[in-house]
Amino acid sequence: SFQSRYLEYYAGAVAQYRRRRKDTETMARVLSSAVEGVIHNAARRNMLDAPELQKQLGELICAYLSGQGARA
């Protein structure tokens, strides 16, 4: 199904940047939900083309994948 393939792509992206861990699928779900939420809200506010939004979204994704800001 679309949903399972969609999450597989996110899991692949997560696995490339983080060592393969048992929580890769969960991380993929969290990341995809976060990205979906940002894009959905930006679309509602007519902000999809805003450079600052795109920059912040990129930084959010990179920080999540690199583990920056992770709490012990």
N, C-alpha and C positions, 0 to 999 in steps of 0.2 A: 504494500500500500504506500501511498505518498508519504504518510506520517512516518512509517518505519524507515523508508529510504532517506527522508529528510533528517531524521535523527542519526542515521548511519553516517551521513556526511559530517554532521557536527561531531560525532564520536571520532571520526577520522581526523578532523581538525584538532580536536583536543589531544588525541593520542600522538600527533606529530609534535606538539609543543610540550607535552607532559609525558613523563614515563608512563608506560601502560600500567594502569592501576585498576583495582577492582571497581573503583568508583568512576571510571571513565564515562560510562553511560549516564550516570547521574549528573556528572559535570556537563555533559553534552546537553542534557535536558535543561539544566539551569541556564547555561549560556544561550541556548536557542530561545528560551522564554524571555530572558532579559533583552535580547536583540529584538524579538518580536514586539515586546512591550514598548521599547524606545521607538521603533519604527511606526507602530500603530499610533502612539501618542503624537509623534512628529507629523504624521499624515493628517491627523485630526486638527492639528494646529497650523497646518500648511507650512511646515518647517523642514521638509525633507531635503531641500536644497541648501539649508543653512550650513555654511562651512564650519562654524563652531560646533554644531550638533554632530556633524560627521567626524570632526576631530575628537570630540569627547567620547563618541561611541567607539572609535578606534582605540582610544586610550583605555576605555573600560574593558574591551575584549583582550587587549594585550596584557593588562594588569591581571585579569582573571586567569589567562592561560599561563602567565609566568609565575603565578602564585604570590605576587606582590600584595601586601596587605592581608595576607592570610593570618588568621589567629591560631595560636597553638591550642 
